[in-house]
Amino acid sequence: MSGRTQARACPERTCVGCRERAAKSDLLRIVAVEDECVPDPRGTLPGRGAYVHPAAVCLDQAVRRRAFPRALRSAGALDTTELRKALAVTAGAAP
């Protein structure tokens, strides 16, 4: 045996709000559908994705910095109302 451990590498992504690196499983994937930011918790929607912590603070920073249109390569501003609703439901479910 070579002495190496069988630990698997955990993919990391950067939150577009706070710019901190975190495990992919700790972040929420966002995709652009038409002119709207849509959460993609399963990570299966087609298209370019951006990642954000499931917290209102990171979402507010991303909107203030105009990070979603830049990360998703969208021409104009994106609507985040659906994303805010999904975040409110997620935050309400947490203990």
C-alpha positions as CSV (number, residue, x, y, z in Angstrom):
1,M,0.0,0.0,0.0
2,S,1.2,3.5,-0.7
3,G,0.0,5.0,2.5
4,R,-2.3,7.5,0.8
5,T,-5.7,8.0,2.3
6,Q,-8.9,7.6,0.3
7,A,-10.3,11.0,1.2
8,R,-12.2,12.5,-1.7
9,A,-11.7,16.0,-2.7
10,C,-14.7,18.3,-2.0
11,P,-15.5,20.7,-4.9
12,E,-15.3,24.4,-3.8
13,R,-17.1,27.4,-5.3
14,T,-16.9,31.1,-4.5
15,C,-19.9,33.0,-3.2
16,V,-20.7,35.9,-5.5
17,G,-21.9,37.9,-2.5
18,C,-19.2,37.7,0.1
19,R,-16.5,36.3,-2.3
20,E,-15.6,33.6,0.2
21,R,-14.8,30.1,-0.9
22,A,-16.9,27.3,0.5
23,A,-17.9,23.7,-0.3
24,K,-20.2,23.4,-3.2
25,S,-22.8,21.7,-1.0
26,D,-22.9,24.7,1.3
27,L,-23.8,27.1,-1.4
28,L,-27.0,27.7,-3.5
29,R,-26.6,27.5,-7.2
30,I,-28.4,30.3,-9.1
31,V,-29.2,30.3,-12.9
32,A,-30.7,32.9,-15.1
33,V,-34.1,32.0,-16.8
34,E,-35.0,34.8,-19.1
35,D,-34.6,37.9,-17.0
36,E,-34.9,36.3,-13.6
37,C,-32.6,34.7,-11.1
38,V,-33.9,31.2,-10.2
39,P,-32.5,29.0,-7.4
40,D,-31.3,25.6,-8.5
41,P,-30.9,23.6,-5.3
42,R,-30.4,20.3,-7.1
43,G,-27.9,21.7,-9.6
44,T,-29.6,20.3,-12.6
45,L,-30.9,23.3,-14.5
46,P,-29.1,24.0,-17.8
47,G,-27.0,27.1,-18.3
48,R,-24.3,29.0,-16.5
49,G,-24.6,29.1,-12.7
50,A,-23.5,31.4,-9.9
51,Y,-23.2,30.3,-6.3
52,V,-24.3,32.2,-3.2
53,H,-24.5,31.4,0.5
54,P,-28.2,30.8,1.4
55,A,-28.2,33.9,3.6
56,A,-29.9,37.3,3.0
57,V,-26.6,39.1,3.7
58,C,-24.8,37.4,0.9
59,L,-27.8,37.9,-1.5
60,D,-27.9,41.6,-0.6
61,Q,-24.2,42.0,-1.3
62,A,-24.5,40.2,-4.6
63,V,-27.3,42.4,-5.7
64,R,-25.6,45.6,-4.5
65,R,-22.4,44.6,-6.3
66,R,-24.3,43.6,-9.5
67,A,-22.7,40.3,-9.3
68,F,-25.5,38.1,-10.8
69,P,-25.5,39.8,-14.3
70,R,-21.7,39.6,-14.4
71,A,-21.4,36.0,-13.2
72,L,-24.3,34.8,-15.4
73,R,-23.2,36.9,-18.4
74,S,-26.5,38.6,-18.7
75,A,-26.9,41.8,-20.7
76,G,-29.3,43.6,-18.2
77,A,-30.4,43.5,-14.6
78,L,-31.9,40.3,-13.3
79,D,-35.0,40.1,-11.1
80,T,-34.3,38.5,-7.7
81,T,-37.8,38.3,-6.2
82,E,-38.1,34.5,-6.8
83,L,-34.7,34.0,-5.3
84,R,-35.6,36.1,-2.2
85,K,-38.8,34.0,-1.7
86,A,-36.9,30.8,-1.9
87,L,-34.3,32.1,0.6
88,A,-37.1,33.2,3.0
89,V,-38.5,29.6,2.9
90,T,-35.1,28.1,3.5
91,A,-34.4,30.4,6.4
92,G,-37.8,29.7,7.9
93,A,-37.2,26.0,7.7
94,A,-33.9,26.2,9.6
95,P,-34.1,25.8,13.4
